[in-house]
Each structure stands twice: as structure tokens, then as C-alpha cells.
């Protein structure tokens, strides 16, 4: 296991539903822990870098299949720091 933690600033969350959608999108193998905050427009994500990449996490957040995805895709801007 190679656990990494990232703090992601997610510009484009417009409601609690967006945060809930992002939480659901991050329910995938390799994500160890996640906390999404609508008020802070951010997500703290711990992941196993041997199972999922940062690019895959970003793609998940940009959404491909859940409710709110068109809103997230049209407004999201993601920046992050890896710890």
C-alpha cells in the first residue's frame, strides 16, 4: 500500500447535493478515506496510489454518471495539494 492524502479545492460546488454526489463518485476501490465539504468547497481524500491514480480521482469528481454531473462538469475547477 502506498497511501497518499490530497486536499482538493473544488470550485463549482453550488449546493450540498454536489458534495453528496462527489462523495458517491469517490466510493471506489483505492479510496481509503474521504471528506467533502460544501461550505469549504473542498475534499480531503486519502487513497492507495497503487490502486487508483490522482488523474482517476479527478476524473471521478468531474463525474461521468451520477446526478448533478452536468452541473459539476460545467463549473468544476479542481486544484490540489498532495501530502
Wavefront OBJ file of the C-alpha trace (Angstrom):
o trace
v 0.000 0.000 0.000
v 1.155 3.481 -0.844
v -1.271 5.833 0.930
v -1.319 9.457 -0.175
v -3.563 12.249 1.088
v -4.692 15.174 -1.017
v -6.576 18.366 -0.267
v -8.653 19.291 -3.297
v -10.204 22.705 -3.821
v -13.313 22.179 -5.917
v -14.654 25.362 -7.405
v -18.103 24.735 -8.771
v -19.901 23.055 -5.885
v -23.139 25.022 -5.709
v -25.105 23.008 -3.152
v -24.992 20.186 -0.618
v -26.180 17.888 -3.411
v -22.917 18.479 -5.264
v -20.945 17.447 -2.175
v -23.097 14.338 -1.785
v -22.575 13.461 -5.449
v -18.804 13.814 -5.098
v -18.896 11.563 -2.014
v -20.753 8.924 -4.060
v -18.374 9.270 -7.001
v -15.463 8.564 -4.663
v -16.915 5.244 -3.462
v -14.402 3.260 -5.498
v -11.578 0.813 -4.879
v -8.423 2.566 -3.787
v -10.085 5.437 -1.921
v -9.287 4.840 1.742
v -10.976 7.882 3.270
v -12.779 10.972 2.006
v -14.419 14.049 3.431
v -16.190 16.510 1.135
v -17.178 19.956 2.406
v -19.622 22.144 0.511
v -19.021 25.246 2.697
v -15.257 24.957 2.124
v -15.710 23.739 -1.479
v -13.058 21.115 -0.864
v -12.403 17.422 -0.455
v -9.801 15.649 1.643
v -9.027 12.291 0.058
v -6.702 9.513 1.215
v -6.017 6.895 -1.433
v -3.834 3.927 -2.250
v -1.681 5.144 -5.141
v -1.087 1.529 -6.196
v -4.826 1.088 -6.883
v -6.007 4.493 -8.145
v -4.219 7.494 -9.602
v -4.730 11.176 -8.951
v -5.886 11.554 -12.568
v -8.549 8.872 -11.991
v -9.744 10.615 -8.822
v -10.011 13.921 -10.664
v -11.944 12.229 -13.476
v -14.334 10.705 -10.919
v -15.014 14.106 -9.381
v -15.575 15.664 -12.780
v -18.256 12.989 -12.973
v -19.409 10.748 -15.729
v -22.583 9.036 -14.496
v -24.365 10.431 -11.410
v -26.973 13.139 -10.819
v -25.545 16.673 -10.716
v -22.771 15.676 -13.126
v -23.703 18.163 -15.834
v -23.590 20.917 -13.222
v -20.266 19.667 -11.862
v -18.740 19.259 -15.321
v -19.719 22.728 -16.450
v -18.492 24.504 -13.322
v -15.708 22.401 -11.787
v -12.221 23.649 -11.404
v -10.073 21.350 -9.313
v -6.741 22.200 -7.753
v -4.998 20.085 -5.167
v -2.015 19.564 -2.915
v -0.583 16.129 -2.163
v 0.613 15.405 1.378
l 1 2 3 4 5 6 7 8 9 10 11 12 13 14 15 16 17 18 19 20 21 22 23 24 25 26 27 28 29 30 31 32 33 34 35 36 37 38 39 40 41 42 43 44 45 46 47 48 49 50 51 52 53 54 55 56 57 58 59 60 61 62 63 64 65 66 67 68 69 70 71 72 73 74 75 76 77 78 79 80 81 82 83
